[in-house]
Amino acid sequence: MCSPPHDGMAAPSLREAFCQWMYHIKLSRIISLVLLILVFVTLVNYHYLPKVESNTPNADIHLTRNKLEAFEDFSSLTAADLKLRIEEMSRIKRSVSTELRDLEAKRQRLQQELSTQGTKIEVLKSELSRYQTELERLKISVEQAQVAQNEAIQRNTPALAPPKQILSRNIPAILPSISTMSSRHCRMFSCFDHSRCSLTSGFPVYLYDPDVSSVVYDTFDVDGFLKTTIKQTLGYNAHLTRNPKEACVFIVLVGEALPSRPLENGRYHQSITIDTEEDDKDFHNKSSGVVKPKYKSPLNVTTLEKLPYWGGDGRNHILLNLARRDLGIGSGNIFNTLNTGRAMLVQSTYLHEQFRLGFDLIVPPMLGPPGGDVWHECAPMVPARRKYLLSFQGEMKPTVQSNSIPNDVPLDASKSYNQNSDDDLAMDNFAIFYLKRMSKMSSHTGAFFFQFECIPATEQKTIAPIRDWSLCGTDSSRRNILRESTYVLIFAPGNQEYVTTTLLQARLFEGLRSGSIPVILGGDQVLLPYSEVVDWKKCAIFLPKARVTELHFFLRAIPDADLLSLRRQGRMVWEKYLSSVQTTVDTIIAIVRNRLNIPPKAIESVRAVSVFNSSFVPLRVDPVISETEPEESLGPIEAPYASPAFKRNYTLMLTQGYEIWNDWGDPFSLYAQLPFDVVLPSDAKFIGSEHGFRPIGKGAGGAGKEFCEALGGNQPREQFTIVMLTYEREKVLLNSIAMLYGLPYLNKVVVVWNSPKPPAEELQWPDIGVPVIVVKAMRNSLNNRFLPYDIIETEAVLSMDDDAHLRHDEIMFGFRVWREHRDRVVGFPGRFHAWDLNYNNGWLYNSNYSCELSMVLTGAAFIHKYYTYLYWNWLPQAIRDKVDEYMNCEDIAMNFLVSHITRKPPVKVTSRWTFRCPGCPVSLSEDETHFNERHKCINFFSQVFGYMPLLNTQYRADSILFKTRIPHDKQKCFKFI
């Protein structure tokens, strides 16, 4: 060890000198020196190690570079040796190259085998997943089948079907007649024989032939038009029977009966007779001050009582007195003062003391056609406000008490009229005076059209039995005014003893036909037709006469939305119950049947005729399972299960009778199911009414796994039927059918074969696990898409084109959404109606991408089977004719129908905007005239309906957990929806 030098020591030695030098040297220099030594050692090793390696006996022969470097001089070799050396090296190169190629080929083979094995592994994994999914579905199916079996065992309610008839077997027994006073107090419980009308009788109706069984005097004739039309229209009614022994009620046509000899100008006298002085006293009835004319009724009571099934007292008989040409009091009320026994009376004019509420019927006069479409007689519903705010045309004819009515009455004149004990006349005259004064202010407050005297004056100045407003002008001239009137004024009869008159009913008929909202002044003292079932407050305005001074203010206060609602409801009531002889007769029968709580006859389905003959068996093949279908459990595979039918035969009228008459407008037929059926409370699904329900997670709820095991929702379990329209595209059709293999909740597939050529015998139909029924269409029509076939046993119908390709999860999601919106069209491709801005006078059909839609095409949409019946029995024939004319637009027509009935827009599901399969043949929708025809269809359909029923919507339906972050141990409702 070196130590530091000390002072006073001798000269240092060499070791000491080195130590002293090391002591004073800097650290940086030492580090530099060490690095230099390391570099030197590395270079020495690099130089000598290759030489040592080349002298090693086991050196690699392929290290040619080191070996060549061992030769100090190549120039000393001869050319021959050098050539041999080069050849040797070339041979070695070829050998190495061959070996390398062999190794590369082997490597590629091994990689290919590895890839093949990987693919097989993936296929096996996919098959394993499919089998696991199928196993889960089978387990779910078994569980559901066990639940259904237990429900069938525990079921304690009978399976209902259309009511089977239990009929009477005898004609009515002859009983003693009843007095006139007893007849005045008849009600259903006292004068009707319920024993002939069991709940399951079907309400058979017998019509006395009016050409054979006439009950009027020889000096009168029943209107020929009515006789022919009544027989014809009743012949179309499902309740008509030719066997009087089984009849529940018997109909007798009494009138309109007019004198056999017409008077001048083709007119008829009202049947008033004042033959003696005593009759004159009775006519004037001066003690009471009320006009009570004596009529000569055309009805021969003696002949009436001799009818073969009168039964002595006329029970269960309906006497029809239908006004048509003579709208006067005499023709409208021929039963007054006559003893008609226990028979029901049907006519247009009644006295309060005569009308038996809940027994007799008020009907409108027969001013319409025998039947058929009547939409062309109606005015458009828009604009809401028309040229005239209020209109009236009429003339008060002089009565026996007063030969004229003053034109102008002072404001304080009502006192003098009250003093004269003629309050009715005073009020009428005051109302006329005020209305005239109001019309003079129309330049500031709105236009009025009032005509209180006919122009030209009435030719025949007759004395009227009561104060009632006669009609002015012709039907055409009155219609022109009414089409330009927002409201039409209707006066109640001047005589308060009358509950209604034929003239009042005629004004109501004409106003509703033209879309002019009736304003009945004195509405608190009258009754309108069918008032026991029709809610007239939804389509007419009733005001006491005393409110005439507030009339203008009241009408101005009604907003456009309410105004159009009144007009729309009025048109529905007119079309369904008043417009024609057919609708009147059907309504009369329906009301009497409704009183007895007897359900109507079940509506007839269309019998499906197979396109194959009875001996032909089509070829079946296993379908090719699509590889594009996602591996996802969507529900159990069940045997075909028909929706429960006719469950509400005897309760529908009780619980939803109001809606049937006033919202749906169809009380004439019984349907197996309705989209408006009552929904049970949630707790009822678990307590007492659990039959058929399949709650998610048995009621505990859950995510995707539990969701796919049950339908859940608010309705019992059910299935759906696919209806597929096709025309000579067999390959496309079979491919579409094959894609339905394994689809849960599918009941059957109905193929509507629109081609006149039958399918080729060699066609191989895919066996998809459910029945595939090919139905022959009578003719090529797109309307056939909505035929209500009897083989459709489910409420849900999936209408599909033969080239519509939908994934199973899309179909299942659409079905689940439809179950919550049963009264609407639920589907995939959305379209909308757009206003024509170029001409500003109509609508255009638009298929562009839009954030607002109003239609869902029925080429891929769910609808309720109920709407297929309405399409053929409720929709005007003109619309179906237009579909046949263009071979287009049936989907638009169905959207119009559903939106009109429900006043709701359709529901679009998923993001899909189109559904055509790639590579399919060109369809009708690709034709260049397709859109032009659809423009015309929309405008024509809106003309038929009287307004545009389509409504816009700005949302679509996606599954609840779509795009929602959920825990890893949970599944979404659908993987891709």
ZAMARGU-4260 file (C-alpha; in steps of 0.2 Angstrom, whole numbers, plus 5000, padded with zeros to 4 digits):
<rodrens>
0) 5000/5000/5000 | 5006/5017/4996 | 5006/5030/5010 | 5008/5049/5008 | 5026/5056/5009
5) 5032/5064/5025 | 5043/5079/5027 | 5060/5076/5032 | 5062/5059/5024 | 5076/5054/5012
10) 5075/5054/4993 | 5061/5041/4988 | 5064/5025/4980 | 5056/5019/4963 | 5041/5011/4972
15) 5039/5026/4982 | 5040/5037/4967 | 5027/5027/4958 | 5015/5028/4973 | 5018/5046/4974
20) 5014/5048/4955 | 4998/5038/4958 | 4993/5048/4972 | 4993/5064/4962 | 4986/5058/4946
25) 4967/5063/4942 | 4953/5050/4942 | 4948/5054/4924 | 4965/5049/4918 | 4964/5032/4927
30) 4947/5029/4919 | 4954/5033/4901 | 4968/5021/4904 | 4957/5007/4909 | 4946/5009/4894
35) 4961/5010/4882 | 4967/4993/4889 | 4950/4985/4886 | 4949/4990/4868 | 4966/4983/4865
40) 4962/4966/4872 | 4946/4965/4862 | 4956/4969/4846 | 4969/4955/4850 | 4955/4942/4853
45) 4946/4946/4836 | 4963/4944/4827 | 4968/4927/4834 | 4951/4918/4837 | 4947/4915/4818
50) 4964/4907/4816 | 4961/4896/4831 | 4944/4891/4824 | 4951/4887/4807 | 4963/4875/4814
55) 4950/4865/4824 | 4947/4848/4816 | 4928/4849/4817 | 4926/4866/4808 | 4911/4869/4798
60) 4914/4866/4779 | 4901/4879/4775 | 4912/4893/4782 | 4919/4896/4765 | 4925/4913/4769
65) 4937/4908/4783 | 4943/4893/4773 | 4947/4904/4758 | 4956/4916/4769 | 4967/4902/4774
70) 4975/4901/4757 | 4989/4914/4756 | 4990/4914/4737 | 4977/4909/4724 | 4988/4913/4710
75) 4998/4897/4713 | 4984/4886/4709 | 4982/4879/4691 | 4967/4883/4680 | 4961/4864/4682
80) 4962/4865/4701 | 4953/4881/4701 | 4939/4874/4689 | 4937/4859/4700 | 4936/4870/4716
85) 4922/4880/4707 | 4913/4865/4702 | 4914/4858/4719 | 4907/4874/4726 | 4893/4875/4713
90) 4888/4857/4718 | 4887/4862/4736 | 4876/4877/4732 | 4864/4866/4722 | 4863/4854/4736
95) 4860/4867/4748 | 4847/4875/4737 | 4837/4859/4735 | 4838/4856/4753 | 4831/4873/4757
100) 4817/4871/4744 | 4812/4855/4752 | 4812/4863/4769 | 4801/4877/4763 | 4788/4866/4755
105) 4787/4856/4771 | 4785/4872/4781 | 4771/4877/4769 | 4762/4860/4770 | 4763/4861/4789
110) 4756/4879/4789 | 4742/4873/4777 | 4738/4858/4789 | 4739/4870/4803 | 4727/4882/4795
115) 4715/4868/4790 | 4715/4861/4807 | 4711/4878/4814 | 4697/4880/4802 | 4690/4863/4808
120) 4692/4869/4825 | 4682/4884/4822 | 4669/4874/4813 | 4668/4862/4827 | 4666/4877/4839
125) 4653/4884/4828 | 4643/4868/4828 | 4646/4866/4846 | 4639/4883/4849 | 4624/4879/4837
130) 4621/4863/4846 | 4622/4871/4863 | 4610/4884/4857 | 4598/4871/4849 | 4599/4861/4865
135) 4595/4877/4875 | 4580/4880/4864 | 4574/4862/4865 | 4576/4863/4884 | 4565/4879/4884
140) 4553/4870/4872 | 4551/4856/4884 | 4548/4867/4898 | 4535/4877/4889 | 4527/4861/4883
145) 4526/4855/4901 | 4518/4872/4906 | 4506/4871/4892 | 4502/4853/4897 | 4499/4858/4915
150) 4488/4872/4910 | 4477/4861/4899 | 4475/4849/4914 | 4470/4863/4926 | 4459/4872/4914
155) 4442/4875/4920 | 4434/4886/4906 | 4427/4879/4890 | 4435/4882/4874 | 4423/4894/4865
160) 4419/4894/4846 | 4406/4904/4835 | 4389/4902/4844 | 4379/4887/4838 | 4361/4890/4835
165) 4348/4884/4847 | 4332/4889/4837 | 4313/4889/4841 | 4303/4875/4833 | 4285/4882/4833
170) 4276/4897/4826 | 4270/4910/4840 | 4255/4904/4849 | 4240/4914/4848 | 4237/4925/4864
175) 4224/4938/4868 | 4226/4955/4861 | 4231/4969/4873 | 4222/4986/4875 | 4228/5003/4868
180) 4233/5009/4885 | 4244/4993/4889 | 4252/4995/4871 | 4257/5013/4876 | 4267/5006/4891
185) 4276/4992/4881 | 4294/4989/4885 | 4306/4975/4881 | 4303/4966/4898 | 4284/4967/4896
190) 4280/4965/4878 | 4294/4955/4870 | 4295/4936/4870 | 4313/4931/4875 | 4310/4913/4873
195) 4311/4914/4854 | 4327/4922/4855 | 4340/4912/4865 | 4358/4919/4867 | 4364/4906/4854
200) 4349/4908/4842 | 4359/4919/4830 | 4344/4931/4830 | 4335/4924/4815 | 4324/4937/4806
205) 4308/4934/4796 | 4302/4946/4783 | 4284/4946/4777 | 4284/4947/4759 | 4277/4965/4756
210) 4270/4960/4739 | 4260/4946/4747 | 4256/4952/4765 | 4251/4970/4762 | 4243/4978/4778
215) 4238/4995/4771 | 4221/5000/4764 | 4217/4997/4746 | 4217/5016/4743 | 4236/5016/4747
220) 4251/5008/4740 | 4268/5005/4748 | 4282/5013/4739 | 4288/5001/4726 | 4306/5006/4728
225) 4305/5002/4746 | 4297/4985/4744 | 4310/4980/4731 | 4325/4987/4741 | 4320/4980/4758
230) 4318/4962/4751 | 4335/4964/4742 | 4344/4972/4757 | 4337/4959/4770 | 4342/4946/4758
235) 4361/4951/4760 | 4359/4951/4779 | 4366/4936/4788 | 4351/4935/4800 | 4337/4933/4788
240) 4328/4916/4789 | 4315/4909/4777 | 4308/4898/4791 | 4295/4907/4802 | 4296/4893/4815
245) 4313/4898/4820 | 4312/4916/4818 | 4316/4928/4833 | 4307/4943/4826 | 4295/4946/4812
250) 4297/4962/4801 | 4282/4970/4792 | 4284/4984/4779 | 4270/4996/4782 | 4276/5011/4773
255) 4280/5023/4766 | 4262/5021/4760 | 4255/5034/4748 | 4238/5037/4741 | 4235/5027/4725
260) 4230/5043/4716 | 4243/5057/4715 | 4238/5075/4715 | 4243/5089/4704 | 4262/5091/4701
265) 4265/5074/4706 | 4263/5078/4724 | 4253/5070/4738 | 4241/5077/4751 | 4246/5074/4769
270) 4233/5062/4776 | 4223/5074/4787 | 4204/5073/4787 | 4192/5085/4795 | 4175/5078/4790
275) 4163/5084/4803 | 4161/5098/4815 | 4166/5087/4829 | 4181/5082/4819 | 4185/5101/4818
280) 4183/5103/4836 | 4195/5089/4839 | 4207/5095/4826 | 4209/5112/4835 | 4207/5106/4852
285) 4204/5124/4858 | 4204/5119/4876 | 4222/5115/4877 | 4228/5127/4864 | 4239/5113/4856
290) 4236/5107/4838 | 4231/5089/4838 | 4226/5084/4820 | 4217/5069/4816 | 4225/5058/4803
295) 4218/5045/4791 | 4232/5032/4793 | 4235/5020/4778 | 4238/5005/4791 | 4223/4993/4791
300) 4224/4986/4809 | 4212/4972/4805 | 4223/4966/4791 | 4238/4968/4802 | 4231/4957/4816
305) 4227/4943/4803 | 4245/4941/4799 | 4249/4922/4800 | 4262/4924/4814 | 4255/4939/4823
310) 4251/4928/4838 | 4236/4938/4844 | 4246/4952/4851 | 4260/4956/4839 | 4274/4952/4851
315) 4291/4951/4842 | 4285/4960/4827 | 4293/4976/4820 | 4283/4987/4810 | 4293/4998/4797
320) 4286/5015/4792 | 4301/5022/4781 | 4298/5039/4774 | 4305/5043/4757 | 4295/5054/4746
325) 4283/5062/4758 | 4292/5070/4773 | 4277/5077/4781 | 4270/5073/4798 | 4255/5062/4792
330) 4266/5050/4782 | 4280/5050/4796 | 4268/5045/4810 | 4255/5033/4804 | 4254/5023/4821
335) 4247/5037/4832 | 4230/5032/4840 | 4231/5015/4833 | 4232/4999/4843 | 4248/4990/4837
340) 4248/4978/4851 | 4266/4972/4857 | 4274/4976/4841 | 4289/4988/4840 | 4287/5004/4829
345) 4300/5010/4818 | 4298/5027/4810 | 4304/5045/4809 | 4291/5055/4818 | 4285/5053/4836
350) 4275/5062/4849 | 4283/5062/4866 | 4268/5052/4873 | 4269/5040/4859 | 4287/5035/4859
355) 4292/5021/4870 | 4310/5023/4875 | 4320/5007/4873 | 4307/4999/4863 | 4302/5009/4848
360) 4316/5015/4836 | 4318/5032/4827 | 4326/5030/4810 | 4330/5043/4796 | 4320/5045/4780
365) 4326/5034/4766 | 4335/5048/4756 | 4350/5038/4750 | 4353/5024/4737 | 4349/5006/4741
370) 4367/5002/4746 | 4385/5001/4740 | 4399/5014/4741 | 4393/5032/4746 | 4409/5041/4748
375) 4407/5051/4732 | 4392/5059/4739 | 4402/5066/4754 | 4411/5083/4754 | 4430/5084/4758
380) 4433/5087/4777 | 4446/5100/4775 | 4447/5115/4776 | 4440/5115/4793 | 4431/5132/4791
385) 4421/5135/4775 | 4414/5150/4766 | 4399/5151/4778 | 4400/5149/4796 | 4382/5145/4798
390) 4368/5142/4786 | 4349/5138/4785 | 4336/5136/4772 | 4318/5133/4776 | 4301/5139/4777
395) 4288/5138/4791 | 4272/5134/4783 | 4256/5141/4791 | 4247/5130/4804 | 4229/5129/4808
400) 4232/5141/4823 | 4243/5154/4813 | 4242/5157/4795 | 4259/5166/4794 | 4274/5170/4805
405) 4280/5188/4806 | 4296/5191/4798 | 4302/5204/4810 | 4299/5204/4829 | 4305/5217/4841
410) 4317/5212/4855 | 4304/5215/4868 | 4290/5206/4858 | 4293/5189/4868 | 4283/5197/4882
415) 4268/5199/4871 | 4270/5181/4865 | 4271/5175/4883 | 4256/5185/4887 | 4247/5176/4873
420) 4252/5159/4881 | 4261/5154/4865 | 4279/5152/4872 | 4285/5141/4858 | 4280/5152/4844
425) 4287/5167/4853 | 4304/5158/4856 | 4304/5153/4837 | 4300/5170/4831 | 4313/5178/4843
430) 4326/5166/4837 | 4322/5170/4819 | 4323/5189/4823 | 4340/5187/4832 | 4347/5176/4818
435) 4342/5189/4805 | 4351/5203/4815 | 4366/5192/4817 | 4367/5189/4798 | 4367/5208/4795
440) 4383/5209/4805 | 4392/5195/4795 | 4403/5208/4786 | 4412/5210/4803 | 4410/5193/4812
445) 4409/5180/4798 | 4398/5175/4784 | 4380/5168/4787 | 4368/5161/4774 | 4350/5162/4781
450) 4335/5159/4770 | 4318/5159/4780 | 4307/5159/4765 | 4309/5148/4750 | 4314/5157/4734
455) 4304/5154/4723 | 4290/5153/4734 | 4282/5136/4737 | 4269/5132/4724 | 4257/5122/4735
460) 4252/5132/4750 | 4246/5119/4762 | 4241/5121/4780 | 4254/5111/4791 | 4248/5102/4806
465) 4262/5108/4817 | 4275/5122/4816 | 4290/5113/4807 | 4302/5120/4794 | 4300/5113/4777
470) 4314/5111/4765 | 4318/5124/4751 | 4324/5121/4734 | 4331/5105/4727 | 4342/5092/4734
475) 4356/5098/4723 | 4354/5117/4728 | 4354/5113/4746 | 4369/5102/4744 | 4379/5116/4736
480) 4375/5127/4751 | 4379/5114/4764 | 4396/5110/4756 | 4401/5128/4759 | 4394/5129/4777
485) 4404/5125/4792 | 4388/5122/4803 | 4370/5120/4798 | 4356/5126/4809 | 4342/5114/4813
490) 4327/5120/4822 | 4318/5108/4834 | 4299/5106/4830 | 4289/5121/4835 | 4277/5109/4844
495) 4286/5103/4860 | 4274/5087/4860 | 4285/5080/4846 | 4301/5071/4851 | 4307/5071/4832
500) 4300/5074/4815 | 4304/5067/4798 | 4309/5085/4792 | 4322/5086/4806 | 4329/5069/4802
505) 4330/5074/4783 | 4340/5090/4788 | 4351/5080/4799 | 4354/5067/4785 | 4359/5081/4772
510) 4370/5090/4784 | 4380/5075/4789 | 4382/5070/4771 | 4389/5087/4766 | 4401/5088/4781
515) 4391/5102/4788 | 4391/5100/4807 | 4373/5100/4814 | 4368/5114/4827 | 4351/5109/4834
520) 4343/5124/4842 | 4331/5116/4854 | 4342/5100/4855 | 4336/5098/4873 | 4319/5093/4868
525) 4322/5081/4853 | 4329/5063/4851 | 4340/5058/4835 | 4340/5041/4826 | 4348/5027/4836
530) 4352/5038/4851 | 4352/5022/4862 | 4369/5017/4854 | 4375/5032/4844 | 4383/5046/4854
535) 4377/5061/4845 | 4387/5073/4855 | 4402/5068/4846 | 4396/5074/4829 | 4382/5087/4833
540) 4380/5102/4844 | 4364/5103/4855 | 4359/5120/4861 | 4343/5126/4870 | 4333/5139/4860
545) 4336/5151/4874 | 4355/5151/4870 | 4352/5158/4852 | 4360/5175/4858 | 4376/5165/4863
550) 4376/5155/4847 | 4388/5165/4837 | 4401/5166/4852 | 4399/5147/4855 | 4403/5143/4837
555) 4418/5154/4836 | 4425/5147/4851 | 4427/5129/4844 | 4445/5126/4838 | 4449/5118/4821
560) 4454/5101/4829 | 4437/5099/4838 | 4428/5105/4823 | 4436/5092/4811 | 4434/5079/4825
565) 4415/5082/4825 | 4415/5082/4806 | 4424/5066/4804 | 4413/5057/4817 | 4398/5064/4808
570) 4403/5056/4792 | 4407/5040/4800 | 4389/5039/4808 | 4381/5044/4791 | 4391/5031/4781
575) 4388/5017/4793 | 4370/5020/4799 | 4361/5033/4789 | 4367/5033/4771 | 4357/5020/4762
580) 4343/5008/4764 | 4355/4994/4767 | 4364/5003/4782 | 4347/5008/4789 | 4340/4990/4789
585) 4356/4982/4796 | 4356/4995/4810 | 4338/4992/4815 | 4342/4973/4816 | 4358/4976/4825
590) 4350/4988/4838 | 4336/4975/4842 | 4349/4961/4843 | 4360/4972/4854 | 4346/4975/4866
595) 4344/4956/4869 | 4363/4954/4871 | 4364/4941/4856 | 4381/4942/4847 | 4380/4945/4829
600) 4384/4931/4816 | 4403/4927/4814 | 4410/4936/4799 | 4414/4924/4785 | 4432/4920/4781
605) 4438/4916/4764 | 4440/4897/4761 | 4458/4893/4756 | 4459/4882/4740 | 4476/4873/4738
610) 4485/4875/4722 | 4488/4857/4722 | 4475/4844/4718 | 4470/4831/4732 | 4481/4817/4725
615) 4497/4827/4722 | 4510/4827/4735 | 4523/4840/4733 | 4542/4836/4735 | 4550/4840/4751
620) 4568/4843/4754 | 4578/4848/4770 | 4582/4867/4769 | 4599/4874/4768 | 4603/4882/4784
625) 4609/4900/4781 | 4626/4904/4787 | 4622/4922/4789 | 4610/4919/4803 | 4618/4924/4820
630) 4620/4910/4833 | 4607/4917/4845 | 4593/4909/4855 | 4577/4918/4850 | 4564/4907/4858
635) 4557/4889/4859 | 4552/4879/4845 | 4534/4874/4848 | 4520/4864/4839 | 4508/4875/4829
640) 4496/4884/4841 | 4481/4893/4836 | 4476/4909/4844 | 4461/4908/4856 | 4446/4913/4846
645) 4428/4919/4850 | 4432/4921/4869 | 4421/4937/4870 | 4405/4932/4861 | 4393/4938/4875
650) 4404/4951/4884 | 4410/4962/4870 | 4394/4972/4868 | 4394/4974/4887 | 4412/4980/4890
655) 4415/4989/4873 | 4398/4992/4865 | 4401/5011/4865 | 4417/5009/4855 | 4409/4996/4843
660) 4396/5009/4838 | 4405/5025/4840 | 4423/5022/4836 | 4425/5006/4826 | 4408/5008/4817
665) 4405/4989/4815 | 4392/4981/4826 | 4386/4970/4812 | 4399/4956/4813 | 4407/4945/4826
670) 4426/4943/4825 | 4436/4929/4832 | 4448/4942/4840 | 4450/4961/4840 | 4466/4971/4841
675) 4457/4981/4855 | 4454/4967/4867 | 4455/4972/4885 | 4472/4969/4894 | 4473/4961/4911
680) 4482/4970/4925 | 4500/4964/4929 | 4496/4955/4945 | 4481/4945/4937 | 4495/4936/4927
685) 4501/4928/4943 | 4485/4927/4953 | 4470/4918/4946 | 4472/4922/4927 | 4489/4915/4923
690) 4483/4903/4910 | 4493/4906/4894 | 4505/4919/4901 | 4524/4917/4899 | 4532/4930/4910
695) 4551/4934/4908 | 4560/4924/4921 | 4544/4917/4927 | 4540/4935/4933 | 4557/4939/4941
700) 4562/4948/4924 | 4579/4947/4917 | 4591/4951/4903 | 4595/4941/4887 | 4595/4923/4893
705) 4578/4925/4902 | 4571/4936/4888 | 4574/4922/4875 | 4565/4909/4885 | 4548/4917/4886
710) 4537/4930/4876 | 4533/4940/4891 | 4523/4956/4888 | 4505/4959/4892 | 4497/4946/4882
715) 4496/4927/4883 | 4508/4916/4872 | 4504/4916/4854 | 4511/4913/4837 | 4511/4922/4820
720) 4507/4917/4802 | 4517/4922/4787 | 4507/4926/4771 | 4518/4927/4756 | 4512/4934/4739
725) 4521/4927/4724 | 4520/4927/4705 | 4531/4916/4694 | 4547/4917/4704 | 4549/4900/4711
730) 4567/4900/4714 | 4566/4916/4724 | 4551/4910/4733 | 4559/4893/4738 | 4574/4902/4744
735) 4564/4914/4755 | 4554/4899/4763 | 4570/4890/4766 | 4577/4904/4776 | 4562/4902/4789
740) 4568/4886/4795 | 4570/4886/4814 | 4560/4902/4816 | 4552/4902/4834 | 4533/4906/4836
745) 4530/4902/4818 | 4513/4894/4816 | 4512/4891/4797 | 4517/4899/4780 | 4503/4903/4768
750) 4509/4906/4750 | 4496/4915/4739 | 4500/4909/4722 | 4494/4924/4711 | 4500/4916/4694
755) 4487/4907/4683 | 4500/4893/4680 | 4501/4880/4693 | 4518/4877/4701 | 4530/4865/4692
760) 4528/4847/4699 | 4547/4845/4701 | 4548/4860/4713 | 4556/4854/4729 | 4548/4863/4744
765) 4559/4866/4759 | 4553/4857/4775 | 4555/4870/4788 | 4546/4862/4802 | 4529/4870/4800
770) 4515/4868/4787 | 4518/4877/4771 | 4501/4879/4762 | 4501/4886/4744 | 4484/4894/4741
775) 4477/4897/4723 | 4471/4914/4720 | 4455/4916/4709 | 4464/4930/4699 | 4480/4940/4699
780) 4477/4954/4711 | 4488/4962/4724 | 4473/4963/4735 | 4475/4945/4738 | 4488/4949/4750
785) 4475/4953/4763 | 4462/4940/4760 | 4456/4933/4777 | 4459/4915/4774 | 4451/4902/4785
790) 4468/4894/4787 | 4475/4909/4796 | 4473/4904/4814 | 4483/4917/4823 | 4480/4935/4827
795) 4497/4941/4821 | 4500/4940/4802 | 4517/4944/4795 | 4514/4950/4777 | 4530/4947/4766
800) 4535/4949/4748 | 4543/4933/4741 | 4559/4943/4739 | 4560/4950/4757 | 4574/4943/4766
805) 4574/4946/4785 | 4585/4939/4798 | 4577/4928/4812 | 4581/4941/4825 | 4573/4955/4815
810) 4557/4945/4813 | 4556/4940/4831 | 4559/4958/4837 | 4546/4964/4825 | 4534/4951/4832
815) 4537/4956/4850 | 4535/4975/4846 | 4518/4971/4837 | 4512/4962/4853 | 4513/4978/4862
820) 4505/4988/4847 | 4492/4976/4841 | 4481/4989/4833 | 4494/4996/4822 | 4505/4991/4807
825) 4522/4986/4813 | 4536/4983/4801 | 4553/4987/4793 | 4553/4998/4777 | 4546/5015/4781
830) 4539/5028/4769 | 4530/5045/4770 | 4518/5056/4762 | 4524/5073/4757 | 4515/5089/4752
835) 4517/5094/4734 | 4526/5111/4735 | 4526/5114/4716 | 4507/5114/4714 | 4502/5115/4733
840) 4486/5105/4729 | 4490/5087/4734 | 4502/5073/4741 | 4517/5064/4734 | 4523/5047/4739
845) 4541/5048/4745 | 4554/5034/4749 | 4569/5044/4753 | 4578/5043/4769 | 4569/5053/4781
850) 4568/5057/4800 | 4549/5057/4799 | 4538/5043/4791 | 4519/5039/4790 | 4518/5022/4782
855) 4526/5005/4784 | 4526/4994/4768 | 4517/4978/4770 | 4530/4969/4760 | 4538/4966/4777
860) 4525/4971/4791 | 4515/4963/4805 | 4496/4967/4805 | 4481/4960/4815 | 4470/4948/4805
865) 4455/4959/4810 | 4461/4972/4797 | 4461/4959/4783 | 4442/4957/4786 | 4440/4976/4786
870) 4450/4978/4770 | 4438/4967/4761 | 4421/4971/4770 | 4424/4989/4777 | 4435/4998/4764
875) 4426/5006/4749 | 4426/4995/4734 | 4434/5010/4724 | 4450/5008/4733 | 4452/4990/4729
880) 4447/4993/4711 | 4461/5006/4710 | 4474/4994/4717 | 4469/4982/4703 | 4469/4996/4690
885) 4487/5001/4694 | 4493/4984/4700 | 4500/4994/4714 | 4496/5003/4731 | 4488/4989/4741
890) 4501/4993/4755 | 4496/5011/4755 | 4478/5006/4756 | 4481/4996/4772 | 4490/5010/4780
895) 4476/5022/4776 | 4464/5010/4783 | 4473/5006/4800 | 4477/5025/4803 | 4459/5030/4799
900) 4452/5017/4812 | 4465/5020/4826 | 4471/5038/4822 | 4488/5032/4826 | 4504/5031/4815
905) 4513/5014/4811 | 4528/5008/4821 | 4544/5005/4812 | 4557/4993/4819 | 4576/4991/4817
910) 4586/5002/4806 | 4582/4992/4790 | 4576/5003/4776 | 4575/4991/4762 | 4573/4972/4762
915) 4575/4966/4744 | 4587/4951/4742 | 4602/4954/4732 | 4601/4946/4714 | 4583/4944/4714
920) 4573/4947/4698 | 4566/4964/4695 | 4550/4967/4705 | 4535/4979/4701 | 4542/4992/4712
925) 4557/4994/4700 | 4546/5000/4686 | 4548/5018/4681 | 4529/5022/4682 | 4529/5014/4700
930) 4531/5031/4709 | 4519/5040/4698 | 4505/5028/4701 | 4508/5029/4720 | 4507/5048/4719
935) 4490/5046/4711 | 4485/5032/4723 | 4488/5043/4739 | 4478/5057/4732 | 4464/5046/4726
940) 4463/5037/4743 | 4463/5054/4752 | 4448/5059/4741 | 4439/5043/4746 | 4442/5045/4764
945) 4438/5063/4763 | 4454/5068/4772 | 4472/5062/4774 | 4471/5049/4788 | 4490/5046/4788
950) 4499/5052/4803 | 4518/5056/4805 | 4529/5048/4817 | 4547/5053/4821 | 4554/5037/4831
955) 4557/5019/4828 | 4558/5004/4840 | 4574/4996/4845 | 4576/4983/4859 | 4578/4990/4877
960) 4596/4986/4880 | 4602/4991/4862 | 4618/5001/4864 | 4617/4999/4883 | 4633/4994/4893
965) 4629/4979/4903 | 4639/4968/4915 | 4649/4954/4906 | 4639/4940/4915 | 4623/4947/4907
970) 4616/4946/4889 | 4607/4959/4878 | 4590/4956/4872 | 4596/4954/4855 | 4614/4954/4849
975) 4612/4965/4834 | 4596/4974/4837
</rodrens>
